Amino acid sequence: MAIQSPALRRGDTIGIVTLGSPLDADVIRERIRYVEGMGFKTVVGRHVFDQNGFLAGSERERAGDLMAMFADPRVRLILPSRGGVGVEGILPYLDFGLIRRCPKLLSGYSDITVLLNAIAQYSGLITLHSLLLIDFKPDTPAYNFEQFFAAASSPSVPRPILNPPEMPPLKGRVPGIAFGPLVGGNLTSLVGSLGTPYEIDTCGKVLLLEETHEPINTAYRYLEQLKLAGKFRDVAGIVMGECTNCTDAYGKTYDDLIEEFMVPLRKPLVTGIASGHGIYKAALPIGAFVHLDASAGRLTLLESAVC
């Protein structure tokens, strides 16, 4: 049975970590002030401001910061500053048993995807495919904060996942019904986990996929790699997010890729969910049980991330 975290309340403490690439120190401080202005306390990891080229400190240091947040009884939510590269490098240094014993909500997307899925898979803790610290700023759409705080603060289910009015609604592309835990996230990150001990398990799951800044032929290559790795064979259903700032290639668009590659898989398929790198970001609990009605274009959470 999946493990839920205690719900987040105003006045709680949020732990700030940097787990992949570095972020400018002034940006981090500015975003922390915004979080505190929303009524939360913060505690900052020892290596949050470290910079070593394209990494924020060593793998052990970044992993140590994350484990310290799980062990800290004050912390209710863990918020990485950003994604970037290098997140997968901390996985061998995590104590999944401690994470299981000290459940805290962890939010993020992009390269944080591998961490969200590894924790859900190895500790049983539901994680949250949602905002990073970098998103806590005045011009973030209200929808994103509404989604985030609904997922982080309310155990109420069932809860339908609806796109904001500014976007088209979810679209059913292959009819069918699927039940199962939600897994997945960023396509590049998931492909990077293949062949490692932290390879994503999609058997009987509802798989979420989104991508950013890749030409369509590269996105095709990654989807083909997932297919050859057997990740679509026993999946219960598929939810495709946006391909943000992805460029057409050889006359093919992202929609062509869905129609020509994903639809023939003949798995219940819904497309167009606001997620990950797009302007609008739904809050999607990784490891939580969901109901996918691809005939009606609906995704409903049956299990919350918090209790």
Residue pairs with C-beta under 8 A, 6 or more apart in sequence:
1 124
2 120
2 124
2 125
2 126
2 181
2 287
2 288
2 289
2 303
3 100
3 103
3 123
3 124
3 125
3 126
4 103
4 126
4 155
4 303
4 304
4 305
4 306
4 307
5 76
5 77
5 103
5 104
5 105
5 125
5 126
5 305
5 306
5 307
6 76
6 103
6 306
6 307
7 152
7 153
7 154
7 155
7 306
7 307
8 76
8 77
8 105
8 149
8 152
8 153
8 306
9 76
9 153
10 38
10 39
10 40
11 39
11 40
11 41
12 40
12 41
12 76
12 77
13 40
13 41
13 42
13 43
13 74
13 75
13 76
14 35
14 40
14 41
14 42
14 43
14 75
14 76
14 77
14 78
14 79
15 42
15 43
15 44
15 45
15 69
15 72
15 75
15 77
15 78
15 79
15 104
16 28
16 32
16 35
16 42
16 43
16 44
16 45
16 48
16 79
16 80
16 81
16 133
17 45
17 48
17 62
17 65
17 66
17 69
17 78
17 79
17 80
17 81
18 28
18 45
18 47
18 48
18 49
18 50
18 56
18 57
18 62
18 65
18 80
18 81
18 82
19 56
19 62
19 65
19 66
19 80
19 83
19 86
19 87
19 90
19 112
19 115
20 55
20 56
20 62
20 80
20 82
20 83
20 84
20 85
20 86
20 87
20 111
20 112
21 54
21 55
21 56
21 82
21 83
21 84
21 85
21 86
21 111
22 49
22 50
22 51
22 52
22 54
22 55
22 56
22 84
23 56
23 81
23 82
23 133
23 134
25 49
27 134
28 48
28 49
28 81
28 133
30 137
31 81
31 133
31 134
31 136
31 137
32 42
32 44
32 133
34 136
34 137
34 138
35 42
35 79
35 133
35 136
36 42
38 136
41 74
43 69
43 72
43 74
43 75
45 65
45 66
45 68
45 69
46 61
46 64
46 65
46 68
47 56
47 57
47 61
47 62
47 64
47 65
48 56
48 65
48 81
49 56
50 56
50 57
50 61
52 58
54 84
54 85
54 86
55 62
55 85
55 86
55 89
56 62
56 84
56 86
59 86
59 89
59 90
59 92
59 93
60 93
62 86
62 89
62 90
63 90
63 91
63 93
63 94
64 93
66 78
66 90
66 94
67 93
67 94
67 95
67 98
69 75
69 78
69 104
70 78
70 98
70 99
70 102
70 104
71 98
71 102
75 104
76 104
76 105
77 104
77 105
77 106
77 107
77 152
78 104
78 105
78 106
78 107
79 107
79 108
79 131
79 132
79 133
80 106
80 107
80 108
80 112
80 132
80 133
81 132
81 133
81 134
82 110
82 132
82 133
82 134
83 108
83 109
83 110
83 111
83 112
83 113
83 132
83 186
84 110
84 111
85 111
86 111
87 111
87 112
87 114
87 115
87 189
88 111
88 114
88 115
88 189
88 192
88 193
88 196
88 198
90 115
91 114
91 115
91 118
91 196
91 197
91 198
94 118
94 119
96 119
96 122
96 123
97 123
99 119
99 123
99 125
100 123
100 124
100 125
103 125
105 127
105 128
105 152
105 305
105 306
106 115
106 116
106 119
106 125
106 127
106 128
107 127
107 128
107 129
107 130
107 131
107 132
107 148
107 152
107 283
108 115
108 116
108 128
108 129
108 130
108 131
108 132
109 129
109 130
109 131
109 132
109 185
109 186
109 210
109 275
109 276
109 277
109 281
110 132
110 186
110 189
110 212
110 276
110 277
111 186
111 189
112 132
112 185
113 129
113 184
113 185
113 186
113 189
113 190
114 189
114 190
114 192
114 193
114 198
115 127
116 127
116 128
116 129
116 185
116 286
117 127
117 183
117 184
117 185
117 190
117 193
117 198
117 200
117 286
118 193
118 198
119 125
119 127
120 126
120 127
120 181
120 183
120 286
120 287
121 183
121 198
121 200
121 201
121 287
122 198
124 287
125 287
126 285
126 286
126 287
126 288
126 303
126 304
126 305
127 285
127 286
127 287
127 305
128 148
128 151
128 152
128 283
128 284
128 285
128 286
128 305
129 185
129 208
129 275
129 276
129 283
129 284
129 285
129 286
130 147
130 148
130 151
130 152
130 281
130 282
130 283
130 284
131 140
131 144
131 145
131 148
131 281
131 283
135 144
135 281
141 164
141 279
141 280
143 164
143 166
143 274
143 280
143 281
144 280
144 281
147 281
147 282
147 283
148 281
148 283
150 159
150 283
151 283
151 284
151 285
151 304
151 305
151 306
152 283
152 305
152 306
153 306
154 304
154 306
155 304
155 306
155 307
156 304
157 301
157 302
157 303
157 304
158 291
158 300
158 301
158 302
159 300
159 301
159 304
160 298
160 299
160 300
160 301
161 170
161 273
161 282
161 284
161 299
161 300
161 301
162 169
162 170
163 169
163 170
163 272
163 273
163 274
163 280
163 282
164 274
164 280
166 280
167 272
167 274
167 280
168 272
169 272
169 297
170 270
170 271
170 272
170 273
170 297
170 298
170 299
171 270
171 271
171 272
171 297
172 269
172 270
172 293
172 294
172 295
172 296
172 297
173 258
173 259
173 262
173 263
173 269
173 270
173 271
173 294
174 262
174 263
174 265
174 266
174 267
174 268
174 269
174 294
175 268
175 294
175 295
176 237
176 267
176 268
176 294
176 295
177 237
177 268
177 291
177 292
177 293
177 294
177 295
178 206
178 236
178 237
178 267
178 268
178 291
178 292
178 294
179 206
179 236
179 289
179 290
179 291
179 292
179 302
180 204
180 205
180 206
180 236
180 237
180 289
180 290
181 204
181 205
181 206
181 287
181 288
181 289
181 290
182 205
182 206
182 208
182 239
182 284
182 285
182 286
182 287
182 288
182 289
182 290
183 200
183 201
183 202
183 205
183 206
183 207
183 208
183 286
183 287
184 190
184 200
184 202
184 205
184 207
184 208
184 209
184 239
184 286
185 208
185 209
185 210
185 275
185 276
185 286
186 210
186 211
186 212
186 276
186 277
187 209
187 210
187 211
187 214
187 219
187 222
187 223
187 226
188 211
188 214
188 222
190 200
190 209
190 226
190 231
191 222
191 225
191 226
193 199
193 200
194 225
194 226
194 229
199 229
200 231
202 231
202 232
202 234
202 235
203 234
203 235
204 234
204 235
204 236
205 235
205 236
206 235
206 236
206 237
206 238
206 239
206 290
206 292
206 299
207 231
207 232
207 235
207 237
207 238
207 239
208 239
208 241
208 273
208 275
208 284
209 223
209 238
209 239
209 240
209 241
210 240
210 241
210 242
210 243
210 244
210 275
210 276
210 277
210 278
211 219
211 222
211 241
211 242
211 243
211 244
211 246
211 276
211 277
212 243
212 244
212 245
212 246
212 276
212 277
213 244
213 245
213 246
213 277
214 222
214 243
214 246
215 246
215 247
215 248
215 249
216 243
216 246
216 247
216 248
216 249
216 250
216 252
216 253
216 254
216 256
216 257
217 249
217 250
217 252
218 249
219 243
219 246
219 254
219 257
220 252
220 257
220 261
223 257
223 261
223 262
224 261
226 232
227 265
232 238
232 265
232 267
235 267
236 267
236 268
236 292
237 267
237 268
237 269
237 270
237 292
237 294
238 262
238 265
238 267
238 268
238 269
238 270
239 269
239 270
239 271
239 273
239 292
239 299
240 258
240 262
240 269
240 270
240 271
240 272
240 273
241 272
241 273
241 274
241 275
241 276
241 278
242 272
242 273
242 274
242 275
242 276
242 277
242 278
243 254
243 257
244 276
244 277
244 278
245 277
246 254
248 254
252 260
258 269
258 271
262 269
262 271
263 269
268 292
268 294
268 295
269 294
270 292
270 294
270 297
270 298
270 299
273 282
273 284
273 299
274 280
274 281
274 282
275 281
275 282
275 284
285 301
285 303
285 304
285 305
288 301
288 302
288 303
288 304
288 305
289 301
289 302
289 303
290 299
290 300
290 301
290 302
290 303
291 298
291 299
291 300
291 302
292 298
292 299
292 300
293 299
293 300
